[in-house]
Amino acid sequence: MANHKRGRHAPAFILLSIAEESSHGLGILNRLNELIPNNRLDTAIIYRTLKDLEKDAYVTSCWEDSGSGPRKKVYCITEKGLQRLDEYREDIEKSIMNLQGFIKMYETLRK
């Protein structure tokens, strides 16, 4: 579907990944690629969303030396971020119920 909105739930997925383990942007993207079938997030969406999450105090960041290579900006979830993650969970559960209702109606129509 051409008009499917990319990254609509990006903040929820990113917060969930960071809650599981603090990480840098590319690490978050790699983790989400492992967990989410048909992941439509890319580096631009990840970093733009991380910037917004940090501005809203849902995450904090610090620079870490990796020993080899450049320093990496690592993100950690805050208490406020955990509360926001709870809100995303509730919203996603409602969306799932709505989508299940759509599928049920569609299947009834197609019988």
C-alpha positions as CSV (number, residue, x, y, z in Angstrom):
1,M,0.0,0.0,0.0
2,A,1.6,3.2,-1.2
3,N,0.0,5.5,1.4
4,H,0.8,3.4,4.5
5,K,2.4,5.8,7.0
6,R,6.0,4.9,7.6
7,G,7.1,5.0,11.2
8,R,3.7,5.7,12.8
9,H,4.6,3.6,15.8
10,A,8.4,4.3,15.6
11,P,8.5,6.0,19.0
12,A,6.8,3.0,20.7
13,F,9.1,0.5,19.1
14,I,12.2,2.5,19.8
15,L,11.3,3.0,23.5
16,L,10.5,-0.7,23.8
17,S,14.0,-1.5,22.3
18,I,15.7,0.9,24.6
19,A,13.8,-0.3,27.7
20,E,15.0,-3.8,26.9
21,E,18.6,-2.6,26.5
22,S,20.3,0.8,26.1
23,S,21.8,1.2,22.7
24,H,23.0,3.5,19.9
25,G,20.8,4.3,16.9
26,L,22.1,1.7,14.5
27,G,21.9,-1.0,17.3
28,I,18.3,0.0,17.8
29,L,17.5,-0.4,14.1
30,N,19.3,-3.8,14.0
31,R,17.3,-5.0,17.0
32,L,14.0,-3.8,15.5
33,N,14.9,-5.5,12.2
34,E,15.3,-8.8,14.1
35,L,12.0,-8.4,16.0
36,I,9.5,-6.8,13.6
37,P,8.3,-8.5,10.5
38,N,8.2,-6.1,7.6
39,N,10.0,-3.4,9.5
40,R,9.6,-0.1,7.6
41,L,11.9,2.0,9.8
42,D,15.2,3.3,8.4
43,T,18.1,5.2,9.9
44,A,16.5,8.6,9.2
45,I,13.3,7.7,11.0
46,I,15.3,6.2,13.9
47,Y,17.5,9.2,14.5
48,R,14.8,11.8,14.0
49,T,12.6,9.9,16.5
50,L,15.4,9.6,19.0
51,K,16.0,13.3,18.8
52,D,12.3,14.0,19.5
53,L,12.2,11.4,22.3
54,E,15.3,13.1,23.9
55,K,13.7,16.5,23.6
56,D,10.6,15.3,25.3
57,A,12.7,13.7,28.1
58,Y,11.6,10.1,27.3
59,V,15.2,9.1,26.7
60,T,18.6,10.4,27.7
61,S,21.9,10.0,25.9
62,C,25.6,9.8,26.6
63,W,28.7,9.3,24.5
64,E,30.5,6.0,24.9
65,D,33.9,4.9,23.6
66,S,33.7,1.5,21.9
67,G,37.4,0.9,22.2
68,S,37.8,0.8,18.4
69,G,36.1,3.1,16.0
70,P,34.2,6.3,16.7
71,R,32.4,7.1,19.9
72,K,28.7,6.2,19.9
73,K,25.7,8.1,21.3
74,V,23.9,5.6,23.5
75,Y,20.3,6.1,24.5
76,C,18.7,5.1,27.8
77,I,15.0,5.2,28.7
78,T,13.8,7.5,31.5
79,E,11.0,7.0,34.0
80,K,8.9,9.4,31.9
81,G,9.8,7.2,28.9
82,L,8.6,4.1,30.7
83,Q,5.3,5.8,31.5
84,R,5.0,6.8,27.8
85,L,5.7,3.2,26.8
86,D,2.7,2.2,28.9
87,E,0.5,4.7,27.1
88,Y,1.7,3.3,23.7
89,R,0.9,-0.2,24.8
90,E,-2.7,0.8,25.6
91,D,-3.0,2.6,22.3
92,I,-1.6,-0.3,20.3
93,E,-4.0,-2.7,22.1
94,K,-6.9,-0.6,21.0
95,S,-5.6,-0.5,17.5
96,I,-5.3,-4.3,17.4
97,M,-8.9,-4.6,18.6
98,N,-10.0,-2.2,15.8
99,L,-8.1,-4.1,13.2
100,Q,-9.5,-7.5,14.4
101,G,-12.9,-6.0,14.0
102,F,-12.1,-5.0,10.5
103,I,-10.8,-8.5,9.6
104,K,-14.0,-10.0,11.1
105,M,-16.3,-7.7,9.1
106,Y,-14.2,-8.3,6.0
107,E,-14.4,-12.1,6.4
108,T,-18.1,-12.0,6.9
109,L,-18.5,-9.8,3.8
110,R,-16.4,-12.2,1.7
111,K,-18.3,-15.4,2.7
